[in-house]
Amino acid sequence: MTSPVPRTLPWQLEPVSSLGTITAGALVALAVDVLFAWQISPTALVPLGAVFGLLFIAVRVMRGFGGSLPGAVAAFAVTGLGAAAAMALDGPAVGVGRSALVVAVVLATFGSSAAFAAWVERRRRAQPVIEITRTSPERLTPARSRPRVYR
């Protein structure tokens, strides 16, 4: 028996698990955190590009697009490694920029694990599609009708 309540919201393509929602939230939090790292960026275009990219992936995750979770893992990895490299290269930098980099590394670690777990959960819950083709009626042979004999 099917439930009369749909499992997806009207704007979603597929159902999104709670881990997918956590992944999207971590992407949004990372996008906001990248804005605080603008002080250590050589130009303002780098953080703005990262923010728009992260928000774009977050929307795709929340809508339930198929390849969005591996994309989220890649975005977390690139952002986290970039923040870790910036911390290693800048050395004794202090202030809001340094704090934003630490938070970015923590969010990237947490978010990538949530995105990977959501991807594994989606693959585990994927149901196989069974397709039954119907043969055309002219290819079917009529059954012989024999009279039944009762003894």
Buried (B, 14 or more C-beta within 10 A) or exposed (E): EEEEEEEEEEEBEEEBBEBBBBBBBBBBBBBBBBEBBBEBBEEEEBBBEBBEBBBBBBBBBBBBBEEBBEBBBEBBBBBBEBBBEBBEEEEEEEEEBBEBBEBBBBBBBBBBBBBBBBBEBBEEEEEEEEEEEEEEEEEEEEEEEEEEEEE
